[in-house]
Amino acid sequence: MPKELRFYNTLKYEQHGNDWYRRQFRGGNEHLYFESTPGYIYHPFAAERIFAALPALKMIVVLREPVERAFSAWNHYRDMFDTGTYLERSRDSYRTESNKLYEALFLGRREFPGLEECIEIELDLMASGDAHEPGILRRGLYLEQLERYWQHFPRERILLIGFRSLISDPAKVLGQIAKFLSVDAGGWDRFDHEPRNIRDYTMALPETQGRFMRDFYAEPNRRLVEEIGEVDW
C-alpha cells in the first residue's frame, strides 16, 4: 500500500467507493491500520466523507509552523515544476476538477513563479473563493481545517502534535501516540530516527515575504492557540 492513498480527497472516492478503500489494508480485525494523506486535513469535503465511512476513527495531525510550511511548499512545488513531476499529477485521472490555482502556477509557464508572485496569485484567487490547490498559504490556516473535523469527531479522537516536538524528541512523541491509541509503548530505540526527505533550499526565505506571511498568520495563529493551546511547531 502506498504511504498516501489520497482516497477521501480525490476522485478515487467517487470512482471506487469505500469497499475498495478497505481492501487496501491487509490482516485480520485485530490489527491496527494506518494511512497517511496530508491532504485530508485540508480538503473541505474529506472530513464528512471520512466520518460517514469510519466514525470510530482516531486521527493524528502534525502541525508545522505556517510560515515555514508555506516556504517549504513553495520549494516543493518549484522542484515539481523543474523536474516535470507536476505533469504526472496533471495526467492523474483521479485529480479533482480543474483548479485555477494549479493552472495559474504551473500551466503554460517556462519557469515556476517566485514566492511573491505565488502569494499574489493565491490571494487574488482566495478573494474570489477559487483558491484551493496547491495551497501555499491556505494550507497553513489550521483552525478552520480542524473545525471541520470537530463538527463530526470528538476532539479527544484527534491527537495534535507539533512538528518540532516530533523532530526534537521522537521517542516521547511516539509514547504519546501509543497512549492515544491504547497500545503498548516502548522499544523506540530499535527504530532509525534519522530525518528523511530533507530538502536543501537554494535560497533563504526573503524577508519581505516572510514578514508578510507572519502578519498574515498572526490572527489565525492566535485563534488556534486559544483553541488548542501552545504548539511546539
N, C-alpha and C positions, 0 to 999 in steps of 0.2 A: 504494500500500500504506500503511495507517495505521502510525503510529510504533509502536504496541503491538498486536501481533496477538493476544496473550492466547490462544495456542493450547494450549500444553502444561499450562496451569494452569486450564483451564475445560472445559466440556462440548464445545467445538469439537473437542477431541482425539477424543472418542468418537463424535461425530456425523459428522465429516468425514474423519478419517484423515490420514495423512502425505502422501498424494498431493495432497490439497487444499492442505496447507501449502506444499509445494514449488511449486505453481502460483501462489502469491502473489508469487514472485520472477521478475523478467524478465531476459533476457540469456543469453548463452552460458556454457559451462562455465568459461571463462577469467576470469569475473567473481568478485569477492568479494561476498558477500551479508551484509547486516547486519540484525538485528532487535533492537528494544529493548523488553523487557517486564520491568519490575522485579519483578513477582510471581513470576517463575521461580525466583529465588534463595530465596524464602520458602516457596513451597508444597511440602509434603513429598513429593509424588509427581512433581514436574516433572523432577528430576534423572534418575531412572531412565528416564522416557519420552524425554527428550532424548538420552540416551546410546544407547538402543535404536535411535533413528532416525538420529542424527548422531554416531557415535562419534569422528570426527576433528575435531569442532567445537572452536573456540577461544572462550573467554568473557572478557569484560571486566566486572569488578564494581567499581562505585563505592561506597565505604563512607562514610557520613556519621556524624558523632559521634552516638551513640544518643539522648542527651537532646534535642539539637537536632532530630534526626529525628522523635522522638516528639511534641514540641511542634508541629512543622510539620505532622505528620499530623493532630493534633487540630484545628488551624486549618483544614486542608484538608477534613476531614470535616464540621466545623461549617459551612463555606462550602457544601458539598454539600447539607446539610440546609436552610440558609437560602434557597438558590436553587432547591431542589427537584430538583436533578440526581440525587440519590440515587434518586428514583423511576424514572429511566431505567434505572439499574442493577438495580433490583428487578424490572423488567419484562423484563430481558435473558434471552432463552431459553437463553443459554449459561452462566448462573450455575451454580455448583456447588450441591449440595444445601443445604437450609435450614441457616442458620448462626446459632447462638444469640447470638453476639456482635453480629452485624449487626442482628438483631432487637431486642436489648436496647438498642442505641444509637439506632436510627432509627425503629422502627415504633411507632405509637400515641403519639407524643410531640408536644407543642405547641412545644417548643424543644429544641435539642440540649443534652445534659448537659454540665456543666462538666468541666474536666480531672480534678479529683479524683474525681468520680463515675465518669467513664470508666475511670480507673485501677482503682477498686474493683471495677467490674463485670468488667473483664478479668481481674483477679487471681482473682476468685471462679471464673470460668469456666476459667481456666488450672488451678486446683487440681482441677477435676473433669475436666480433659482436653478440654474443649469449645471453648476459645477458638481462634479462627482468624482470621477477618476481622471488621473491618478491621485488626486487629492494631496498635494504637498502641504497646504495649510489646514484644510478641513479635518484631516485625519488626527490632528492634534487637539481638536475640540472634544475632549474625552467625556465631559459630563453629559452632554446631550446624547452621546452614544450609550453610556451606561444607563441613562434614564430609560432608554427604550427597553433595555433588558429588565430593569427594575419594575417595569409595568407588567411583566409576566412572571419573573422568577423572584423568589425571596432573596433579599440581599445576602443572607448567610450562605447562599449557594454559589456566590461569586467571590472568589479569592482574588484580591488586588495586590499585586507585587510591584515594587519599584525596580526599574531596570538596574540601577546602580547597586541596590542591595543584592540582587541576583548575581551580579558580577563580582562584588567585593566579598560576599560570604555565601557561596552556593550551598554549602553543607547546611547552614542554618535555614536558608530558604527551602531547601528540599525537605527539611524536617517539618517546616510549616505546611508544606504541600501534603506530606504524608499524614499529618494530623487532620488536615482538611478533608482528606479522602478516607480517613479512618483505616489506614494501613500501617503496618509496622515500619518504623523509621530506623535508620542506621545503615552502616556499611557504605556510606557515601565515599569513603576513601578509596574504594575499589574502582571508582569511575574516573575517567580522564576529564579534568575540569579545565583544560586548556581552551582559551577562546577560539571560536570558529567564525568564519565569514567576516573577518575583519577587512574593512576597505581602507586603503590608503588614499586620502584626499589629495588632489593635485593643487588645491588652494585652500586657504583658511576661509572661514565664514566672513564675508565682507561686513564691516562694522555697520554700514548704513542699513543693510537688510537685517542684520542681527538685532539692531536697535528697534527697527520697525516690528519685527516678529515678537520681541519681548513685550512691546507695548500692545500688540495685537492679542497676545495670550494672557496679559496681566489680569484682566477681569474674569475671563473664563477659568483661569487657574485659581483665582481667589474663591470663586464659587465652588469649584471642585474640592478644594481643601476644606471648605465649610461642610461639605457633604461627607467626605471620606477621611479627613484628617491629613496630616503631612505625609508626603510620599518621598522616599529616597530614590528619586528617579534620575 
